[in-house]
Amino acid sequence: MTAPSPERGRLAAVLRELKGRTGLSLAGLAAKTAFSKSSWDRYLNGRTLPPRDAVQELCRLAGEPEGRCLALWEIAESEGSGRAAAQPPEEAAPVEDDGRQGSADQSSVHRRATLAAVLASVSAVVVGGVAAAALLLPDRGGEPGASLSPPPSVTGPRCRG
């Protein structure tokens, strides 16, 4: 039997914590969900990746918002399906005592996301400015400087001298 992947292990640890909060035994979980006692044993020990529905049901029973658990499930599922292997490898981040990745990796991700948001914002402003200028500038009718000279009917005093 092989050891669970680190991602599946993290998910299993969080699920065990949620099970503890419910106060239910494996038999109790099986009675209140659509999953058997032996299935819950495999999910909670990290031997098998639980179905997404099982994660959602346990979150509901524990009164836990499901966002964090589903994010962990997505990571473990992508690792198990090979989708994560298709991504370029990155330098391994240090793992802290609580199982989360180190802040250096998180700040790197945060910097890239911030940079992408800034570039998208600047691009939107530039495109908007160009569009506004094109719509608001007077039509010159193809003659350079035509809108800058006064119309021919306007006459004013002329100095001669």
N, C-alpha and C positions, 0 to 999 in steps of 0.2 A: 504494500500500500504506500503510495507517495504522499508526501506532506502537502497540505494545501498551499496555494500560492499566497504570497504576502497580502495581496488584495483581498482574497477570499478569507484569509485569517482575520484581517481587520473587520470585515463585514460580520463574520461569525462572532467576534468579540463584542461588537455593538449589539448584535441580536441577543447574545446571552445576557447582556446588561438589561435590555428591554424585557426579556423573559423574567428576569429577577424582579423587575419593577411590577410585573403583573401579579406576582405571587403564585402563578400557576405552575403545576408540574407538567411534564411532557404529556401525560394523559389529559390533563386539563386543557393544554393548548390544542391537542387533537380534538377534544370535545367541542371547543369553541371556534375551530377553524376547519377548513376543508382539507387539512393535511394530517397524515397519520403520525402517531407517536414516533415510529421509526424514522419517518421523513424528518421530523423536527430534530431528532437526535443527530442525523447526518448534517442538517443545515447548521445547527448550533455548534457542532464540532468542526465545521469547515470542510468536511469530507465531500459535500455536494453543494453546489451553488443553488440556493433556494430559488423558486420561481418569484418573479416580481410580485405576484399576488400575495405570496406568503409574507414577504417583507412588509407590504402594505397592511396586511391583517394584523401582524404583530405590532406595528406602530399604532394602529387603531386601538388595540387592546391595552397598550401601555400609555395611551394618551400622548404619544409623541408625534410632532409634525413629521411627515414622511420625507421631507426634502433631503436631509442629510443622509438618511439610510438609503434612499433611492440613488443618490449620487454615488455612494459606496458600492451599491449593487451594480450600477452602470460601469464603474471602473473594473470591478471583478468580472463582470460579464464580458466586457471588451477584451480583457486579458485572456479569459478562457476561450473566447471565440477566435482569437488570433487577430482581431482588429487592431489591438494595441501594438502588435508586432509590425504592422505596416507603417507605423509612425517612425520618424527618424529617432534613433536613440539619443537620449540626453544624459548628461552626467548625473550619476546617482546622487540624490539629495540625502543628507543625514537624517536619520529617523530619531525623533525625540522619545523620551520615556513613555509618553502617552500614545505613541504609535503614529503621530502625525508627522508629515515631512517638515524639515527644518525651514526656518523663516527665510533663508537665503533663496531657496527655490521658490517660495511663495512670493517674495519681493520681485524676483525676476519675472515671474508670470504677471504680477501686478504692473510692472514697468512696461512690459510688452502690450498689455491690454490698454494701459493709459496712452502709450504712443499711438496705438491704432485708433483710439477714440479721438485724440488730438488731430491726427492726420485726416480722419474722416470729417471732423468739424471744419478744419481749414479748407479742405476741398469743397465742402458744401458752401462755405462763405464765398470762395472764389467763383464757383459756378453761379451762385446767386447774384453776385456783383456783376458778372459779365452779362447775365440774362437781364438784369435790371437796366444796365447801361444800354443794351441793345434795344430794349423796349422804350426807354425814356428819352433817349437822344433824338433830336429832331431829324427828320428825313431831309437829306441835302439834295435829293433828286439827281445824284450822280455828279454834280458840279462841285469841285473842291472849293470850300470857303463860301458857298452860296448862302448859307444861313448866317454868315458873319457880317456880310455887307448890308447896308440899309436898303430897303426896297426903293426902286427908281422913282416912285411918286413922292417920296419925302424929299423936300428941298429945304435948305436952310441958308443962312447967310454965308456968302462966299467972300472970302478976303482975296483981294487982288493987290498985290503989291509987294 
